[in-house]
């Protein structure tokens, strides 16, 4: 493994997570179950990061069969490892474990879960996990699992789905302090806006409400208890108000490849009403939307802020590219929305113009044809 790659792995532990020698770090990944686009080296990368991590902290490594979907809850084996048998048994006793795993839990059940996790007497102090490096190919960011760990356990959580070893020499090697300042500024603009308007030269034209929603900054700084970030990092994001989005979205990239022809989403009242374009992804998404009607809800609006992110055909890196925006459909219940579904999929849009409207103030153009105005 080239030296710059190893240095980036060390920086992950020492800078991003600021691990201490006596800390317990859970690193988990998934294994191929025949899912499309699953790379053969993914498991080996996770093992390498775990091996290097032993130089800095106590490493707990776990692998499980892929869930096959971003936003789906990881299996019970990982829950037991992360939370401990006492908490899982209490979930069973209160009859909330299955709803949590299926993402059908009510607000009352979720509050009960947080209360149970927060009861430290159920967690043996010697076995408490301090941080997580989530290297599953399918994302666990938008899950009850992640939210309970960060919000009620105070665990630092690095989410790294679709991770590629080349990212170590690219977007992982960034000035985190500078990126953090710029990303937080954009997140504040999103928090203060009441409406967003997005257009692109190839036909995207979207409007949606942001009223009452909070913008978030993905900065890669994971030193505080309960902090969560993607790595590579670099995006400001928000959950648009469900039911308000209308217009058309033209996407030229899927999660891990360039589309032969663009996917065109026609959106009304916050839902995808029609998809046209590349047949493979069109059929896949139509099947998902049929199985999970809430999966077609426009769930996220994000803005990339990482100057070293370049790759357009891997969503983990692509959504961080400076001057791009991304739109996601599916679950947004983990960052301020109300839509719960075991699905979350992003689409990156290049050369966008982003205009935000504020109450009592002039509109502000954040991005103009792919050039960030506020830097």
Helices and strands as residue ranges (DSSP letters): H 3-11, I 12-16, E 24-31, H 42-53, E 58-65, H 76-83, H 85-93, H 97-102, H 107-118, G 120-122, G 125-127, E 131-134, H 144-152, E 156-159, G 165-168, H 176-192, E 195-200, E 205-209, E 216-218, E 228-230, E 235-238, E 246-253, E 258-268, E 271-276, H 279-291, G 293-296, E 298-304, H 315-318, E 325-330, E 344-349, E 352-357, E 364-368, E 371-372
